[in-house]
């Protein structure tokens, strides 16, 4: 039976490398992963949510954010968010003097974050929006933000790139270094800055947030991010699967690249 095997990390995992020869076709999120795998490999990107129909003004209105302030999104994903939560705790009083802060804390950090929010002065309290998780609201959060500070999971980076969102990445230091390798791709393109996990604290977060006062730097990073984005990744993978299911000729690299970029 024909099969498509997809790899989401820049460095292909052992299970993918071990089974790649069994697949009819391969797909990957990063050129380096494709080069490391045997057989026909397409660069499709990582399937992500759609940002169609969302714009910054409507996203900020939906989230109840002040229209005149820059927005910082802090999102740790599923990997060891305590490091990020502690940095926000130490930096929060200064952060909210010049920005709105959307902070996805994880279930274990939400109560402490709510207590910190309650302790802020009345005039600043609404500038801090902690949430244990964001479901459908994450689309608006990514579109509303001027800067993302977070981990380097494949989906997080793919969504930031598709949204043209400048990113400060704190790679999870374990899991065979996959996150650092993923983040290097955006950093090398000029779309992200990297901070080592052990170096990330309140001072490092404040230094990263200083980008919010540099619109030109944010614009350069956002433009670089969009060059790396593949918002049509799901459709590109689906096109390959359809060809496999129909026992038809596989599509060409140019067709898949266009679909992945959202051009096809």
N, C-alpha and C positions, 0 to 999 in steps of 0.2 A: 504494500500500500504506500503511495507517495506521502511524503511528510516534509514539513518545513520546520527547521530548528532555528530559533531566534535567541540571540545573546544580547543582553542589555548593558553589559559592562564593557569598559575599554579593554580590560584584560579578561579573556575568556576563562570561565571557570573550568575546573577539572572535569566535571560531569559533561559539560558541553564538548570539551576537547575529546573526551572518551567516546562520545556517541555521534560526533559530527559526521563520520563516514557512513553512518546508517541513514542519514537524511538525504532526500532527493535534492533539496535546495536549502541554503542557509541564508539567514538575515541577521544583521547586527546594527547596533546603534552607533558604533564608532569604527572609523576606517581601520584602526589598528587591530580590532577584533576580527574584522573580515580578513585581513592579511594573514592572521595567525591560524585560520581555519582552512581545512582542505575542501576542495570542491567549489561549486558555484555559490558565491556569497554576494548578497545584495546589501547595500547600505540604505536601510529603511528608516532608522531612528527608532525611538521609543514611543509606542502608542500612548497618547495622553488625552485628557479632556479637551473639548472644543472651546475656543474662546470666541467663536462666532456670535455676533450680536451683543458683545460686551464692550463697553468703552469706559475710559477712566472716570468720567464725570458720573455716569450712571452707576458704576460700581461703587464709587465713594458714597453716593447718595443712598444706595441700598444698604451699605454698612453703617450709615449714620456718621460718616467722617466729615470733619470740617473741610470745606473746599479749599481753603487757602494755605493749608499746612502740608509739607511733605509727609509721606507715609513710609514707615519702616515696618517690614514684615519679618518677624523672627519665627522660624519654623524648623523644628528639629527632626521632623519625620518620626520614624519609629526607633531610631538608634540613639540611645543614651542622651536624652534631652536635658539631663540634670546640668551638664556643663553650660548649656545655653541659658537655662533658667536662672542659674546662679549669676551669670554675667548680667542678665537683664535686671535682676534684683539689685545688684550693686550700682548699675548705671541709670536706673529708672528716673530718679528725680531730675537728673540732667537731661536725659533723653526727651522727656515730655515738655521741656521748656521750648523746644523748637520743632517738634514733630509729633504726629500721631503714631502710636505704636500698636500694631496688631501682633499679638504674641500667642502662638499655639503652644501650650504648655505640656500637653500630655495629661492623662488622667491624674497622675501623681503630683503634678505641680499646680493644679488649678486653684485649690483652696488657698495656698500661700500667695499666689498671684492676686487673687481677689482681695486678700487682706492688705496687700501692698497698694492695690488700687484704692481701697477705702481710706488709706492713710494719706493719700495725696491731697494737696489743697483743692478746695472745691473748684477753682477755676481751671485746674489741670486734670481733674479726675477723668473726664470724658475722653482725654487724649490717650488713655491707656485702655486697650481692649483685649484682655486675656480670654482665651477659650481653651477648653481641654482638647477639643478637636474641631475641625471645620469640615463639613461635608460638602454640600452644594455651594456653600458660601466661599469655599476655597477659590473657586473661579473668580469671583469678584475680588477677593483678597489679592490674588496675583495680578489682576489687571489694575487694581487701585494703587498698588505699591510703587514707590520710586526705587526702593532698594530691598533686596532679600538677604537676610543673614540666616544661614542654615547649613545642614549637612549636605552630602553629595551623593545621595541616592540617584539612580539613573532617571527615575520619573521626575524627581524634583528638578534636576538640572535640565531635563528635556522641556519641562513646562516653563521654566524661567527663560530658556532660549526662545521658545515659541512666542512667549509674551513680550520678548525684548526687554527683559527685566535684569538690570545689573545685579550682580550677586557677590556677596562676600561668603566664601565657603570655608567651613570648619570641618574637614573630612573626619569621619569616624575612623579612629586609628587602628582598628582591628579588621577582621574579615579579609585578611590577606592583602590589605592595602587597596582594595578595589575602589573605595571612595576617593582616595587621593588621585589615583590614576584617572578616574572619571573627571574630577575637577580640573586636572591639568589641561584637558582639552579646551575647556572654556577659558581658563587662565591664559593659555598660549595664544588664544584668539583675541585677548584683550577684553573679554566679557566678564571676567570674574577676578577677584583677588582671593588668595589663599591665606589662611591663618592656621597654624598647627593646633591641634586639640589642646596640647599642654600649655600653649601660649595664650589661649583664649580666656579672657576674664573681663571684668567690667571696663577696665582701661582699654583693652583691645576693642571691645564693642563700641565704646565712645569714639575711638579713633576711626573705626569703620564707618560709624554714623556720620562722621564729618563729611563724607561724600555727599550727603544730602544738601550741604551748603556749596556744592560745586556742580552746578547744572551742566557745565561743559563736559566734565568727566563722566557724569551720568549719561549724557547723550552719546558720548563715544562708546561707553560700555554697552548701552542699550542697542546701538547700531551693530556692534560686534556680536552681541547675543543673537540678534535676528539672523545674521549670516549663518549661525550654527543651528538654527531652529528647523525642525522637520515636523510641522504641525499635521501633515498628512501621513504620518507613520502608520497609523492603523489601516488607512485605505491602501497604502503601499503593500503592507503585509497581506491584506485581504486579496489584493490583485494576484499575488503570487499563489496564494492558496486556491483561488478560483481556477487558475490555470492548471495547478496540480490535480484538483478534483476532476476537471474535465479531460485530463490526460492530453491537454493542449500544449503547444509550444510555450516555453517559458517567456515572459516578457523581457525586453531588453533593459540594460542598465539605465539608459537615458530615460525610458518611460517611468521606471520605478523612482528614479531620482526626482523627476518632475512631480510625480504624485506625492512623494514624501515632502517636498518643499511646499506643497499646496498649490502647485501650478497645473496639475493634471487632474 
